[in-house]
Amino acid sequence: MEPFKEKKRERYMSSEELARLTQTIAEVEEAGSESVHAIAALRLLILTGCRLREILRLRWEDVDFEHGRLNLPDSKTGAKTVFLGAVGQGVLAAIPRTYGNPWVIEGRLPKSHLSDLKGPWRRICDQAKLQDLRIHDLRQSLAAVGAGLGLSLPMIGKLLGHTQPRTTARYAHLAADPMHEAANRIEEQLAAVMSARLHPA
């Protein structure tokens, strides 16, 4: 008998959930109830699809503002380049820096970095009513958005730092979701026109 294999959990945010999460992060930032570094870390996770460890252990020396990228010397798959858009660069540029601290996401102690985001993540998700969402799901959500925009799986894999095509292949089904949404929008428009024809004012 073959040993039981646990199926990998796949969870990605809908557009509405993503809007709710980002709005809650903005509200928490305005209230000042979480550290600016924890908030910046969450935004970078959303925007880059990086793994948690890659963001928490990011050093300023690895940030290349000139070319808009992060040069990670030691990720899960080895050295890795993360490409940043204008929004991601803006998040990084706004992070307060303490002289002598090499870490981008600073911890409470001098010259330290945050070791985890469990507390801030739990509180923000509770406020946003997203209790079943994990930090790792942000990475899958970036893949879903990329698929929805029509990006190829190799390109999505490159953005996520995958070294094996089969790792990215599990996101292939996500490309169908925007097609369903497009079909629904067209049907709704056609139904509205048909209803107007059947029931003229």
C-alpha positions as CSV (number, residue, x, y, z in Angstrom):
1,M,0.0,0.0,0.0
2,E,1.3,3.4,-0.9
3,P,1.9,5.8,1.9
4,F,-0.7,8.6,2.3
5,K,0.4,11.7,0.5
6,E,-0.8,15.0,1.9
7,K,-2.3,17.2,-0.9
8,K,-0.7,20.6,-1.0
9,R,-3.1,23.3,0.2
10,E,-3.9,25.9,-2.5
11,R,-5.4,29.1,-1.4
12,Y,-5.3,32.4,-3.2
13,M,-7.1,35.6,-2.7
14,S,-10.0,37.0,-4.8
15,S,-9.8,40.6,-5.9
16,E,-12.3,41.5,-3.1
17,E,-10.2,39.7,-0.5
18,L,-7.0,41.4,-1.7
19,A,-8.7,44.8,-1.5
20,R,-9.9,44.0,2.0
21,L,-6.5,43.0,3.2
22,T,-4.7,46.0,1.7
23,Q,-7.3,48.4,3.1
24,T,-6.9,46.9,6.5
25,I,-3.2,47.2,6.4
26,A,-3.6,50.9,5.5
27,E,-6.0,51.4,8.4
28,V,-3.6,49.6,10.8
29,E,-0.8,51.8,9.5
30,E,-2.8,55.0,10.1
31,A,-3.8,53.8,13.6
32,G,-0.1,53.1,14.4
33,S,-1.1,49.8,16.0
34,E,1.6,47.7,14.3
35,S,5.3,48.5,13.6
36,V,6.1,50.3,10.3
37,H,8.6,47.5,9.6
38,A,5.9,44.7,10.0
39,I,3.6,46.7,7.7
40,A,6.3,47.2,5.1
41,A,7.2,43.5,5.3
42,L,3.6,42.5,4.5
43,R,3.3,44.9,1.6
44,L,6.6,43.5,0.2
45,L,5.3,40.0,0.5
46,I,2.1,40.9,-1.4
47,L,4.0,42.7,-4.1
48,T,6.9,40.4,-4.7
49,G,5.7,36.9,-4.0
50,C,8.8,36.4,-1.9
51,R,9.0,33.8,0.9
52,L,8.7,35.2,4.4
53,R,12.3,34.3,5.3
54,E,13.6,36.2,2.2
55,I,11.9,39.4,3.3
56,L,12.6,39.2,7.0
57,R,16.3,38.6,6.3
58,L,16.6,41.1,3.5
59,R,19.7,43.4,3.9
60,W,20.0,46.9,2.5
61,E,23.1,45.8,0.6
62,D,20.9,43.4,-1.4
63,V,18.5,46.2,-2.5
64,D,19.4,47.6,-5.9
65,F,17.3,50.7,-6.4
66,E,19.1,51.7,-9.6
67,H,17.9,48.6,-11.4
68,G,14.8,48.0,-9.4
69,R,15.6,44.6,-7.9
70,L,16.5,42.6,-4.9
71,N,19.7,40.4,-5.2
72,L,19.1,37.6,-2.7
73,P,22.3,35.7,-2.1
74,D,20.7,32.8,-0.3
75,S,17.1,31.9,-1.0
76,K,15.5,28.4,-0.8
77,T,16.6,27.7,-4.3
78,G,20.0,29.5,-4.1
79,A,20.9,33.0,-5.3
80,K,17.9,34.7,-6.7
81,T,16.9,38.0,-8.3
82,V,13.6,39.6,-7.4
83,F,12.3,42.2,-9.8
84,L,10.5,45.2,-8.3
85,G,7.9,47.5,-9.9
86,A,7.5,51.1,-9.0
87,V,5.1,50.4,-6.1
88,G,7.5,47.9,-4.5
89,Q,10.4,50.3,-4.9
90,G,8.3,53.0,-3.2
91,V,7.5,50.7,-0.3
92,L,11.2,50.0,0.2
93,A,12.2,53.7,-0.1
94,A,9.7,54.7,2.6
95,I,11.1,52.2,5.2
96,P,12.9,54.0,8.1
97,R,16.5,53.1,8.4
98,T,18.6,53.0,11.6
99,Y,22.3,53.7,11.2
100,G,24.3,50.6,11.8
101,N,21.4,48.2,11.3
102,P,22.0,46.2,8.0
103,W,18.4,44.7,8.0
104,V,15.6,46.2,6.0
105,I,12.9,44.8,8.3
106,E,14.2,45.9,11.7
107,G,13.4,44.2,14.9
108,R,13.0,45.7,18.4
109,L,16.6,45.0,19.5
110,P,19.5,47.0,18.1
111,K,20.9,45.6,14.8
112,S,18.3,42.9,14.6
113,H,15.5,42.0,12.2
114,L,12.0,40.8,12.8
115,S,12.0,37.0,13.4
116,D,8.3,36.5,12.4
117,L,5.1,38.2,11.6
118,K,2.7,35.9,13.4
119,G,1.3,38.5,15.7
120,P,0.7,41.3,13.2
121,W,-0.5,38.9,10.6
122,R,-3.1,37.3,12.9
123,R,-4.4,40.7,14.1
124,I,-4.7,42.1,10.6
125,C,-6.4,39.0,9.2
126,D,-8.8,39.0,12.1
127,Q,-9.7,42.6,11.4
128,A,-10.0,41.9,7.7
129,K,-12.1,38.8,8.4
130,L,-9.7,36.5,6.6
131,Q,-9.1,33.9,9.2
132,D,-8.2,31.1,6.8
133,L,-5.4,33.0,5.0
134,R,-1.7,32.2,5.6
135,I,1.3,34.4,4.8
136,H,2.4,31.8,2.2
137,D,-0.9,32.3,0.4
138,L,0.3,35.7,-0.6
139,R,2.8,34.0,-2.9
140,Q,0.1,31.9,-4.5
141,S,-2.0,35.0,-4.9
142,L,0.7,36.8,-6.9
143,A,0.8,33.7,-9.2
144,A,-3.0,33.9,-9.6
145,V,-2.9,37.6,-10.6
146,G,-0.1,36.9,-13.1
147,A,-2.1,34.1,-14.6
148,G,-5.1,36.4,-14.8
149,L,-3.1,38.9,-16.7
150,G,-2.1,36.3,-19.2
151,L,1.5,36.0,-18.2
152,S,3.2,32.7,-19.3
153,L,3.9,30.1,-16.6
154,P,7.7,30.3,-17.3
155,M,7.5,34.1,-16.6
156,I,5.5,33.6,-13.4
157,G,8.0,30.9,-12.4
158,K,10.8,33.4,-13.0
159,L,9.1,36.0,-10.8
160,L,8.6,33.5,-8.0
161,G,12.1,32.1,-8.3
162,H,11.1,28.6,-9.3
163,T,13.9,26.5,-10.7
164,Q,11.7,23.6,-11.9
165,P,8.8,24.1,-14.4
166,R,6.7,21.5,-12.6
167,T,6.7,23.8,-9.5
168,T,4.9,26.5,-11.5
169,A,2.7,24.1,-13.4
170,R,0.4,23.7,-10.5
171,Y,-0.8,27.3,-11.1
172,A,-1.9,26.6,-14.7
173,H,-5.6,26.1,-13.7
174,L,-5.7,29.6,-12.3
175,A,-5.7,31.1,-15.8
176,A,-9.3,29.8,-16.2
177,D,-10.7,31.9,-13.4
178,P,-10.5,35.3,-15.2
179,M,-12.1,33.6,-18.2
180,H,-15.1,32.7,-16.1
181,E,-15.2,36.2,-14.8
182,A,-15.1,37.6,-18.3
183,A,-17.9,35.2,-19.4
184,N,-20.0,36.2,-16.5
185,R,-19.5,39.9,-17.2
186,I,-20.5,39.4,-20.9
187,E,-23.5,37.3,-20.0
188,E,-24.7,40.0,-17.5
189,Q,-24.4,42.7,-20.1
190,L,-26.2,40.6,-22.7
191,A,-28.9,39.7,-20.1
192,A,-29.4,43.4,-19.3
193,V,-29.8,44.2,-23.0
194,M,-32.2,41.2,-23.5
195,S,-34.3,42.2,-20.5
196,A,-34.6,45.8,-21.8
197,R,-35.8,44.4,-25.2
198,L,-38.3,42.1,-23.5
199,H,-39.5,44.8,-21.1
200,P,-39.3,48.2,-22.8
201,A,-40.0,51.2,-20.7
